[in-house]
Amino acid sequence: MQNKIVLLVLLYFPYLSFAQIGMPGSVERMQISELGLKTSSSNEAVFLDHPRAHILTKLGTPNSIEDYYYEMDELMAERFIYNTNYVFVSNDKLDAFELTDNSLSVSYRGKSIKVGDHYNEVSEMYVYADNYKGPNFYAIKLFHEEVEQDGKMLIVHFNSSTNLITKILLHEL
């Protein structure tokens, strides 16, 4: 029995372990209000909570728009499809995204990352205590300025062989 437990722990360890990046005790937090989404041809970003009309102005007309249902929140939203990227709009505001090609990028305080960049670009964009690195992803916890418990998670997947970013997601915590 003890051998089975040890074997299970060893098999699941790579999936359960995260290495914290940054300096312990750092008080700097990545702010949701400063995280933007932009096209490869523009320096102007659309930020979370910007209205639907502003998204369409800054990112352009999507290839298609679909209705999308958030099961956990029991909320209807829209999913804008730009090439292979998804931009989610709920309550008439930018809410989340899933980027799988380099036509859209994520910006923060003048730096940006996109699919196809080297994963080191993530740490150049932001390195503080709320970052975690797994075997093939970074997870960065985002905060609202005044709310300690509220936030979202920016997840950046990369290919562990090439070290190139393959997907960038923004989700609720």
C-alpha positions as CSV (number, residue, x, y, z in Angstrom):
1,M,0.0,0.0,0.0
2,Q,2.8,2.4,0.9
3,N,4.5,1.7,-2.4
4,K,1.3,2.6,-4.3
5,I,1.0,6.0,-2.5
6,V,4.7,6.8,-3.3
7,L,4.2,5.8,-6.9
8,L,1.0,8.0,-7.2
9,V,2.8,11.0,-5.7
10,L,5.8,10.5,-8.1
11,L,3.5,10.2,-11.1
12,Y,1.5,13.4,-10.3
13,F,4.3,15.5,-8.9
14,P,5.1,17.3,-12.2
15,Y,1.4,18.4,-12.5
16,L,1.1,19.5,-8.9
17,S,4.4,21.4,-8.4
18,F,4.9,25.0,-9.3
19,A,7.9,27.1,-8.8
20,Q,7.2,30.6,-7.5
21,I,8.9,33.3,-9.5
22,G,9.9,36.7,-8.1
23,M,11.0,37.9,-4.8
24,P,9.1,36.6,-1.7
25,G,7.2,39.3,0.1
26,S,7.0,41.6,-3.0
27,V,4.0,43.9,-2.7
28,E,3.7,44.8,-6.3
29,R,0.6,43.3,-7.9
30,M,-0.2,43.1,-11.6
31,Q,-3.2,45.3,-12.0
32,I,-6.2,44.2,-14.2
33,S,-6.8,47.8,-15.3
34,E,-3.4,48.0,-17.0
35,L,-3.7,44.8,-19.0
36,G,-4.6,45.5,-22.6
37,L,-5.2,43.6,-25.8
38,K,-4.1,45.0,-29.2
39,T,-3.7,44.1,-32.8
40,S,-0.3,43.5,-34.4
41,S,-0.8,46.7,-36.5
42,S,-1.7,49.1,-33.7
43,N,-0.1,50.5,-30.5
44,E,-3.5,51.3,-29.1
45,A,-4.9,48.7,-26.7
46,V,-8.4,47.9,-25.5
47,F,-8.4,47.2,-21.8
48,L,-10.6,45.0,-19.6
49,D,-14.0,46.4,-18.9
50,H,-13.9,48.6,-22.0
51,P,-17.3,48.6,-23.7
52,R,-18.1,46.5,-26.8
53,A,-18.1,49.4,-29.2
54,H,-14.6,50.3,-28.1
55,I,-13.4,46.8,-28.7
56,L,-14.7,46.8,-32.2
57,T,-13.1,50.2,-32.9
58,K,-9.7,49.2,-31.6
59,L,-9.5,45.5,-32.7
60,G,-11.6,45.8,-35.8
61,T,-14.5,43.7,-37.0
62,P,-14.1,40.1,-36.0
63,N,-14.3,37.2,-38.5
64,S,-17.5,36.1,-36.6
65,I,-19.4,36.7,-33.4
66,E,-21.1,33.9,-31.5
67,D,-23.3,33.7,-28.5
68,Y,-21.4,32.1,-25.5
69,Y,-22.8,30.8,-22.2
70,Y,-20.7,31.0,-19.0
71,E,-22.1,28.0,-17.2
72,M,-20.5,28.8,-13.8
73,D,-21.9,32.3,-13.8
74,E,-25.1,31.4,-15.7
75,L,-24.5,34.4,-17.9
76,M,-24.8,34.9,-21.7
77,A,-21.9,36.5,-23.4
78,E,-20.5,37.0,-26.9
79,R,-17.4,35.4,-28.3
80,F,-15.6,37.5,-30.9
81,I,-13.4,35.4,-33.2
82,Y,-10.4,37.0,-34.7
83,N,-8.6,34.4,-36.8
84,T,-8.1,31.7,-34.2
85,N,-8.3,34.0,-31.2
86,Y,-11.4,34.4,-28.9
87,V,-12.3,37.6,-27.2
88,F,-15.2,37.3,-24.7
89,V,-17.6,40.2,-24.0
90,S,-20.1,40.0,-21.2
91,N,-22.3,42.7,-19.9
92,D,-21.2,44.8,-22.9
93,K,-17.5,44.8,-21.6
94,L,-14.3,43.0,-22.5
95,D,-14.1,40.1,-20.0
96,A,-11.7,37.4,-21.1
97,F,-9.6,36.1,-24.0
98,E,-7.9,33.1,-25.5
99,L,-5.1,33.9,-28.0
100,T,-3.7,31.1,-30.2
101,D,-2.1,33.1,-33.0
102,N,0.0,36.3,-33.2
103,S,-2.6,38.6,-34.7
104,L,-3.5,39.9,-31.2
105,S,-1.1,40.6,-28.3
106,V,-1.3,41.3,-24.6
107,S,0.2,44.5,-23.3
108,Y,1.1,45.7,-19.8
109,R,2.9,49.0,-19.0
110,G,4.4,49.4,-22.4
111,K,5.6,45.8,-22.8
112,S,3.7,43.1,-24.8
113,I,3.6,39.4,-25.5
114,K,2.1,37.3,-28.2
115,V,1.9,33.8,-29.4
116,G,5.2,32.8,-31.0
117,D,7.3,34.9,-28.6
118,H,10.0,33.3,-26.4
119,Y,8.6,32.5,-23.0
120,N,11.3,34.8,-21.4
121,E,9.2,37.7,-22.7
122,V,6.7,37.0,-20.0
123,S,9.2,37.6,-17.2
124,E,10.4,40.8,-19.0
125,M,6.7,41.9,-19.0
126,Y,6.1,41.2,-15.4
127,V,8.0,39.4,-12.6
128,Y,6.7,39.6,-9.0
129,A,5.5,37.4,-6.2
130,D,2.2,36.3,-7.8
131,N,3.7,34.5,-10.8
132,Y,4.0,30.7,-10.9
133,K,5.8,28.6,-13.5
134,G,4.8,25.1,-14.3
135,P,6.4,22.6,-16.7
136,N,5.0,24.4,-19.8
137,F,3.1,27.5,-18.6
138,Y,3.2,30.7,-16.5
139,A,0.3,31.7,-14.4
140,I,0.1,35.4,-13.3
141,K,-2.5,36.4,-10.7
142,L,-4.1,39.8,-11.5
143,F,-5.8,42.1,-9.1
144,H,-8.2,45.1,-9.0
145,E,-6.5,48.1,-7.4
146,E,-8.8,48.1,-4.3
147,V,-9.9,44.5,-4.0
148,E,-7.5,42.0,-2.5
149,Q,-9.6,38.9,-3.0
150,D,-10.9,39.6,-6.5
151,G,-9.0,39.0,-9.7
152,K,-8.3,37.0,-12.8
153,M,-5.5,34.7,-13.9
154,L,-3.3,35.3,-17.0
155,I,-2.1,31.9,-18.2
156,V,0.7,31.7,-20.8
157,H,1.4,28.3,-22.3
158,F,4.6,27.5,-24.1
159,N,6.2,24.6,-25.9
160,S,8.8,23.1,-23.5
161,S,11.0,22.1,-26.5
162,T,11.1,25.4,-28.4
163,N,10.3,27.7,-25.4
164,L,7.9,29.6,-27.7
165,I,4.5,30.8,-26.4
166,T,1.6,28.7,-27.8
167,K,-1.4,30.1,-26.1
168,I,-2.4,33.1,-23.8
169,L,-5.6,32.9,-21.7
170,L,-7.3,35.3,-19.3
171,H,-9.8,33.7,-16.9
172,E,-11.6,34.4,-13.6
173,L,-9.9,33.0,-10.5
